[in-house]
Amino acid sequence: MTDIRVIRVLFSCGGTGGHIYPAVSIARAIQSKLPNVEILFVGANGKMEMQKVPNEGFEIKGLTIAGFQRGFNWNSISKNLLLPFKLIFSFFQTFWILYKFRPDVAIGTGGYASGPTLKMAQWMDIPTFIQEQNALPGYTNRILGQKAKAIFVSFDQMEAYFSNKNIFNFGNAIREDFSCDLKSKSEALQYFNFDQNKKTVFITGGSLGARPINQALSNQLNLLIENNIQVIWQCGANYLEQYKVYESPLVKVFGFIENIHMAYAAADIIVTRAGGAIFEMFVIGKPIIVLPSPYVAEDHQTVNAKALENQKAAIMIKDQEANEKLVSTIISLLHNAELQLEMQQKLKSLAKPNAASQIAEYVISFLNNKNTDNGRY
């Protein structure tokens, strides 16, 4: 063949790194296997994907869409009153994007833009795929899953939520470069200018930061310092000015850590939310303390956290318990080598580092079969 048809793949994701980076990982896996592929992302204007996706080398189009605002203040109420109009307008935007790009498939990994994008793709008879990271799928994905060609999940027994028979547990597609051996740990500690012989904890509230974690840590940070524990603290860009004052030789404070694998490698234990980042913990195999956010849709992070706690792969602390338990639990875990080892072994047994590649291979196989069936390519 002299002419190779260009294959176009559209991704929709956003809101948090837990939605963005799986999409980026799958996109890169598809790129590596299909030299004749064009990729376009769709996100929500004003959200972090509009910056992060271009930084990863992909083009992105933005929709005028937002999620439901929780709370009863005037700001939340006024935004919710505008939500139906924004949703309708986003469908028109999505139609135009799909009409111009003409994707062969559309893949959604979650976020405000994912719902209207995949629903419009289904109305336009474009094959869709869903990648669901959580143990409790959101309502939107459950609806979209009815007409998706396949659903890629990260937990077992997801048939309870999806009527679709094509459900595959390939695991969550994580970012590259999450191998943390002893040599890289030494290099990572040097990167943060930390002592090689002291215990280190990495504390993060996710890409946006988490106020309950930040407050609990700042309230009792002195106890970690008194115990000679080194702290890598990703507090979130919006909180950086407030918490940067706590920086010291033992405490490094960041809004967002671009070289996140360095923080993972340097840490003996990790404190995190229970979103998409927990799947990176499986590959890394470092003991984790999870504080599920109660503010996400349908409280799905609590379901994620309980699933890990039940398997003795993590220690769960609720937000309302953070002030009382977080720092003391960090200190206790750092001094319990036996429990750390048990958690490490369990986490590594859950790891599925080839998720992005397996998802890419399934999508490409679908495209190849479609090519054979209808002769379009």
C-alpha positions as a printed NumPy array, in Angstrom:
array([[  0.   ,   0.   ,   0.   ],
       [  1.293,   3.404,  -0.915],
       [ -1.38 ,   5.37 ,   0.923],
       [ -1.79 ,   4.866,   4.634],
       [ -5.002,   6.285,   5.996],
       [ -4.56 ,   8.609,   8.963],
       [ -6.367,   7.299,  12.039],
       [ -7.828,   9.926,  14.341],
       [ -8.353,   9.324,  18.055],
       [-10.114,  11.8  ,  20.307],
       [ -9.672,  11.867,  24.091],
       [-11.84 ,  13.694,  26.6  ],
       [-10.588,  14.174,  30.139],
       [ -9.951,  16.727,  32.822],
       [-10.593,  18.341,  36.146],
       [ -7.782,  16.555,  37.978],
       [ -4.545,  14.751,  37.211],
       [ -6.366,  11.505,  37.994],
       [ -8.353,  11.966,  34.772],
       [ -5.7  ,  13.717,  32.672],
       [ -2.661,  11.469,  33.056],
       [ -4.422,   8.173,  32.247],
       [ -5.62 ,   9.742,  28.989],
       [ -2.122,  11.031,  28.212],
       [ -0.617,   7.616,  28.957],
       [ -3.086,   5.829,  26.669],
       [ -2.53 ,   8.434,  23.946],
       [  1.223,   7.899,  24.098],
       [  0.776,   4.119,  23.976],
       [ -1.405,   4.448,  20.868],
       [  1.143,   6.812,  19.293],
       [  3.936,   4.301,  19.847],
       [  1.951,   1.555,  18.111],
       [  0.311,   3.568,  15.308],
       [  2.652,   5.848,  13.35 ],
       [ -0.279,   7.167,  11.267],
       [ -2.371,   8.475,  14.168],
       [ -3.633,  11.975,  14.906],
       [ -4.735,  12.712,  18.469],
       [ -6.926,  15.494,  19.799],
       [ -8.   ,  16.161,  23.393],
       [-11.195,  17.847,  24.58 ],
       [-11.337,  19.434,  28.029],
       [-13.131,  22.133,  30.001],
       [-12.1  ,  25.769,  29.644],
       [-10.41 ,  27.104,  32.764],
       [ -9.495,  23.657,  34.106],
       [ -6.005,  22.257,  34.543],
       [ -6.164,  20.062,  31.418],
       [ -5.998,  23.182,  29.247],
       [ -2.427,  23.68 ,  30.511],
       [ -1.28 ,  20.147,  31.345],
       [ -2.267,  18.493,  28.048],
       [ -0.348,  20.968,  25.818],
       [  2.619,  20.585,  28.184],
       [  2.504,  16.866,  27.348],
       [  2.673,  17.659,  23.635],
       [ -0.983,  17.221,  22.596],
       [ -3.514,  19.643,  21.128],
       [ -6.647,  20.316,  23.177],
       [ -9.955,  22.052,  22.525],
       [-11.945,  23.555,  25.398],
       [-15.676,  23.366,  26.153],
       [-17.718,  25.884,  28.139],
       [-18.793,  23.352,  30.74 ],
       [-18.661,  23.046,  34.523],
       [-19.789,  20.606,  37.158],
       [-22.476,  20.891,  39.796],
       [-21.333,  23.137,  42.659],
       [-21.921,  21.784,  46.151],
       [-22.962,  24.276,  48.817],
       [-25.748,  26.771,  49.423],
       [-23.945,  30.095,  49.035],
       [-24.939,  32.536,  46.318],
       [-21.836,  31.817,  44.222],
       [-22.655,  28.089,  44.045],
       [-26.344,  28.669,  43.409],
       [-25.706,  31.165,  40.591],
       [-23.245,  28.804,  38.895],
       [-25.713,  25.909,  39.156],
       [-28.465,  28.027,  37.56 ],
       [-26.195,  28.537,  34.546],
       [-25.24 ,  24.859,  34.33 ],
       [-28.095,  23.723,  31.968],
       [-27.239,  26.521,  29.503],
       [-23.53 ,  25.668,  29.621],
       [-24.341,  21.994,  29.077],
       [-26.494,  22.736,  26.014],
       [-23.84 ,  25.056,  24.588],
       [-21.137,  22.425,  25.199],
       [-23.083,  19.953,  23.029],
       [-22.976,  22.413,  20.126],
       [-19.248,  22.93 ,  20.696],
       [-18.658,  19.193,  20.858],
       [-20.615,  18.57 ,  17.657],
       [-18.459,  21.093,  15.791],
       [-15.202,  19.622,  17.163],
       [-16.225,  16.082,  16.211],
       [-17.499,  17.184,  12.794],
       [-14.196,  18.896,  11.962],
       [-11.825,  16.307,  13.451],
       [-13.852,  13.244,  12.368],
       [-12.346,  10.779,  14.879],
       [-12.381,   7.049,  14.281],
       [-12.869,   6.496,  18.025],
       [-13.422,   8.625,  21.123],
       [-12.038,   7.698,  24.541],
       [-13.208,   9.247,  27.81 ],
       [-11.323,   9.067,  31.105],
       [-13.581,  11.325,  33.181],
       [-13.967,  15.02 ,  33.897],
       [-16.595,  17.647,  33.102],
       [-15.978,  17.558,  29.339],
       [-16.076,  13.787,  29.031],
       [-19.861,  13.441,  29.382],
       [-21.043,  15.725,  26.55 ],
       [-18.127,  14.712,  24.324],
       [-18.781,  10.968,  24.471],
       [-22.561,  11.354,  24.372],
       [-22.333,  13.475,  21.211],
       [-19.888,  10.952,  19.722],
       [-22.415,   8.18 ,  20.368],
       [-25.195,  10.23 ,  18.757],
       [-22.913,  10.686,  15.729],
       [-22.235,   6.923,  15.587],
       [-18.564,   7.318,  16.519],
       [-17.303,   4.302,  18.527],
       [-16.596,   5.22 ,  22.155],
       [-14.538,   3.695,  24.94 ],
       [-14.53 ,   4.501,  28.654],
       [-11.657,   4.211,  31.087],
       [-13.043,   4.152,  34.651],
       [-10.469,   4.504,  37.427],
       [-12.725,   4.167,  40.456],
       [-14.343,   1.321,  42.363],
       [-17.63 ,   3.268,  42.224],
       [-18.266,   4.61 ,  38.703],
       [-19.947,   7.956,  38.342],
       [-23.516,   8.212,  37.05 ],
       [-22.366,   9.734,  33.746],
       [-20.02 ,   6.845,  32.966],
       [-22.713,   4.329,  33.848],
       [-25.007,   5.937,  31.275],
       [-22.261,   6.275,  28.642],
       [-21.182,   2.693,  29.282],
       [-24.439,   1.358,  27.885],
       [-23.374,   2.237,  24.338],
       [-19.583,   2.12 ,  24.707],
       [-17.706,  -0.484,  22.689],
       [-15.719,  -1.408,  25.797],
       [-15.156,  -0.235,  29.367],
       [-11.68 ,  -0.437,  30.869],
       [-11.781,  -0.665,  34.673],
       [ -9.309,  -0.8  ,  37.537],
       [-11.201,  -2.919,  40.079],
       [-12.813,  -6.344,  39.907],
       [-16.563,  -7.023,  40.038],
       [-17.532,  -3.875,  38.117],
       [-20.299,  -5.786,  36.324],
       [-22.583,  -4.609,  39.149],
       [-22.454,  -1.073,  37.713],
       [-22.291,  -1.642,  33.959],
       [-24.759,  -3.548,  31.777],
       [-22.13 ,  -3.621,  29.025],
       [-20.574,  -7.083,  28.678],
       [-17.247,  -5.759,  27.332],
       [-15.602,  -4.91 ,  30.662],
       [-11.857,  -5.402,  31.005],
       [ -9.787,  -4.928,  34.154],
       [ -6.481,  -3.834,  32.668],
       [ -5.784,  -1.533,  35.633],
       [ -5.384,   2.236,  35.529],
       [ -3.082,   3.781,  32.937],
       [ -0.386,   5.569,  34.909],
       [  2.352,   7.997,  34.016],
       [  5.726,   6.76 ,  32.86 ],
       [  8.859,   6.486,  35.017],
       [  7.498,   5.222,  38.325],
       [ 10.219,   2.693,  39.08 ],
       [ 11.709,   3.51 ,  42.494],
       [ 14.687,   1.319,  43.311],
       [ 17.247,   1.936,  46.049],
       [ 19.588,   3.793,  43.729],
       [ 16.873,   6.164,  42.537],
       [ 15.81 ,   6.713,  46.163],
       [ 19.314,   7.886,  46.996],
       [ 19.307,  10.197,  43.986],
       [ 15.85 ,  11.493,  44.89 ],
       [ 16.845,  12.334,  48.462],
       [ 19.81 ,  14.237,  47.057],
       [ 17.431,  16.021,  44.666],
       [ 15.5  ,  17.372,  47.672],
       [ 18.722,  18.03 ,  49.607],
       [ 17.662,  15.545,  52.271],
       [ 19.666,  13.335,  54.63 ],
       [ 20.094,   9.781,  53.317],
       [ 19.688,   8.295,  56.809],
       [ 16.431,   9.942,  57.877],
       [ 12.871,   8.744,  57.327],
       [ 10.941,  10.636,  54.652],
       [  7.213,  11.069,  54.021],
       [  5.611,  12.471,  50.867],
       [  2.277,  14.183,  51.573],
       [  0.003,  15.279,  48.755],
       [ -3.607,  16.298,  48.401],
       [ -3.513,  15.662,  44.677],
       [ -2.857,  18.053,  41.84 ],
       [ -5.209,  20.687,  43.291],
       [ -4.251,  20.283,  46.944],
       [ -6.509,  19.339,  49.86 ],
       [ -7.332,  21.765,  52.667],
       [ -8.029,  19.117,  55.382],
       [ -4.644,  17.455,  54.751],
       [ -2.837,  20.793,  54.689],
       [ -4.488,  21.967,  57.907],
       [ -3.834,  18.71 ,  59.76 ],
       [ -0.2  ,  18.728,  58.718],
       [  0.42 ,  22.373,  59.584],
       [ -1.224,  21.916,  63.004],
       [  1.176,  19.144,  64.06 ],
       [  4.146,  19.536,  61.744],
       [  6.318,  20.16 ,  64.803],
       [  5.814,  16.514,  65.865],
       [  7.291,  15.265,  62.605],
       [ 10.213,  17.664,  62.979],
       [ 10.772,  16.551,  66.595],
       [ 10.922,  12.953,  65.329],
       [ 13.535,  13.957,  62.735],
       [ 11.206,  13.034,  59.854],
       [ 11.766,  14.668,  56.472],
       [  8.634,  15.956,  54.71 ],
       [  7.922,  16.523,  51.015],
       [  4.676,  18.488,  51.012],
       [  2.692,  19.123,  47.825],
       [  0.06 ,  21.508,  49.147],
       [ -1.498,  22.639,  45.844],
       [ -0.791,  25.819,  43.863],
       [ -3.662,  27.73 ,  45.48 ],
       [ -2.278,  27.006,  48.952],
       [  1.427,  27.56 ,  48.27 ],
       [  1.637,  31.115,  49.597],
       [ -0.122,  30.085,  52.821],
       [  2.063,  27.061,  53.58 ],
       [  5.443,  27.982,  52.064],
       [  6.294,  29.622,  55.401],
       [  6.607,  26.139,  56.953],
       [  9.603,  25.254,  54.786],
       [ 12.786,  24.271,  56.628],
       [ 15.756,  21.915,  56.14 ],
       [ 13.408,  19.034,  57.06 ],
       [ 10.334,  20.292,  55.193],
       [ 10.084,  21.073,  51.461],
       [  6.812,  22.714,  50.344],
       [  5.591,  22.747,  46.727],
       [  2.459,  23.871,  44.955],
       [  2.866,  21.175,  42.315],
       [  5.8  ,  18.831,  41.72 ],
       [  6.514,  18.329,  38.027],
       [  9.123,  15.62 ,  38.718],
       [  6.65 ,  13.688,  40.837],
       [  8.589,  10.428,  40.485],
       [ 11.381,  12.031,  42.524],
       [  8.995,  12.557,  45.458],
       [  7.742,   8.982,  45.186],
       [ 11.294,   7.62 ,  45.045],
       [ 12.49 ,   9.652,  48.036],
       [  9.594,   8.678,  50.309],
       [  9.44 ,   5.799,  52.764],
       [  5.662,   6.245,  53.008],
       [  3.128,   8.327,  51.093],
       [  0.019,  10.219,  52.209],
       [ -2.497,  10.863,  49.439],
       [ -6.092,  11.21 ,  48.372],
       [ -7.78 ,   8.068,  47.002],
       [ -8.223,   9.146,  43.393],
       [ -6.233,   8.095,  40.343],
       [ -2.888,   8.484,  42.123],
       [ -3.432,   5.303,  44.149],
       [ -2.72 ,   3.218,  41.047],
       [  0.716,   4.768,  40.815],
       [  1.201,   3.555,  44.396],
       [  0.603,  -0.036,  43.292],
       [  3.56 ,   0.143,  40.896],
       [  5.754,   2.056,  43.325],
       [  4.935,  -0.268,  46.207],
       [  5.441,   2.294,  48.992],
       [  3.153,   2.06 ,  52.079],
       [  0.284,   4.533,  51.847],
       [ -2.097,   6.422,  54.094],
       [ -5.183,   7.501,  52.154],
       [ -7.597,  10.31 ,  52.996],
       [-10.494,   9.991,  50.54 ],
       [-12.069,  13.25 ,  49.483],
       [-15.751,  13.365,  50.51 ],
       [-16.388,  16.169,  48.014],
       [-16.139,  14.157,  44.785],
       [-19.074,  12.687,  42.881],
       [-20.919,   9.979,  44.822],
       [-18.067,   9.819,  47.359],
       [-16.244,   7.357,  45.081],
       [-12.856,   7.958,  46.728],
       [-14.157,   6.48 ,  49.979],
       [-15.156,   3.354,  48.066],
       [-11.634,   3.206,  46.574],
       [-10.037,   3.663,  49.995],
       [-12.203,   1.036,  51.702],
       [-11.376,  -1.452,  48.941],
       [ -7.66 ,  -0.971,  49.671],
       [ -8.119,  -0.981,  53.445],
       [-10.079,  -4.241,  53.266],
       [ -7.157,  -5.814,  51.418],
       [ -4.696,  -4.396,  53.987],
       [ -2.996,  -2.413,  51.25 ],
       [ -3.564,   1.014,  52.854],
       [ -4.505,   2.824,  56.051],
       [ -7.604,   4.998,  55.637],
       [ -8.228,   8.205,  57.601],
       [-11.367,  10.285,  57.123],
       [-11.062,  14.035,  56.625],
       [-12.788,  14.766,  59.929],
       [-10.222,  12.544,  61.697],
       [ -7.179,  14.095,  60.021],
       [ -6.344,  16.633,  62.748],
       [ -6.363,  13.923,  65.392],
       [ -4.876,  10.951,  63.526],
       [ -2.807,  11.963,  60.488],
       [  0.548,  12.901,  62.012],
       [  0.447,  10.233,  64.727],
       [ -0.359,   7.587,  62.088],
       [  2.563,   8.755,  59.941],
       [  4.959,   8.434,  62.88 ],
       [  3.564,   5.055,  63.908],
       [  3.804,   3.604,  60.389],
       [  7.349,   4.884,  59.89 ],
       [  8.388,   2.967,  63.008],
       [  6.584,  -0.253,  62.04 ],
       [  8.827,  -2.028,  59.534],
       [  6.72 ,  -5.211,  59.6  ],
       [  3.513,  -3.4  ,  58.634],
       [  5.354,  -1.448,  55.934],
       [  6.619,  -4.673,  54.383],
       [  3.152,  -6.248,  54.474],
       [  1.639,  -3.214,  52.745],
       [  4.417,  -3.096,  50.151],
       [  3.861,  -6.721,  49.189],
       [  0.107,  -6.259,  48.923],
       [  0.355,  -3.088,  46.856],
       [  2.819,  -4.643,  44.406],
       [  0.508,  -7.633,  43.982],
       [ -2.186,  -5.21 ,  42.77 ],
       [  0.078,  -3.446,  40.262],
       [ -0.768,  -3.518,  36.552],
       [  1.986,  -1.404,  34.98 ],
       [  1.05 ,  -2.31 ,  31.386],
       [ -2.496,  -0.916,  31.524],
       [ -1.936,   1.859,  28.964],
       [ -0.373,  -0.574,  26.495],
       [ -3.176,  -3.13 ,  26.905],
       [ -5.873,  -0.491,  26.429],
       [ -4.072,   0.822,  23.346],
       [ -3.803,  -2.676,  21.895],
       [ -7.523,  -3.297,  22.416],
       [ -8.481,  -0.02 ,  20.71 ],
       [ -6.111,  -0.716,  17.803],
       [ -7.501,  -4.249,  17.452],
       [-10.996,  -2.742,  17.279],
       [ -9.847,  -0.352,  14.553],
       [ -8.227,  -3.193,  12.601],
       [-11.399,  -5.29 ,  12.791],
       [-13.45 ,  -2.304,  11.734],
       [-11.091,  -1.86 ,   8.79 ],
       [-11.588,  -5.503,   7.758],
       [-15.344,  -5.365,   8.197],
       [-16.216,  -2.263,   6.219],
       [-13.178,  -1.63 ,   4.047],
       [-13.013,   2.047,   5.003],
       [ -9.26 ,   2.156,   5.428]])
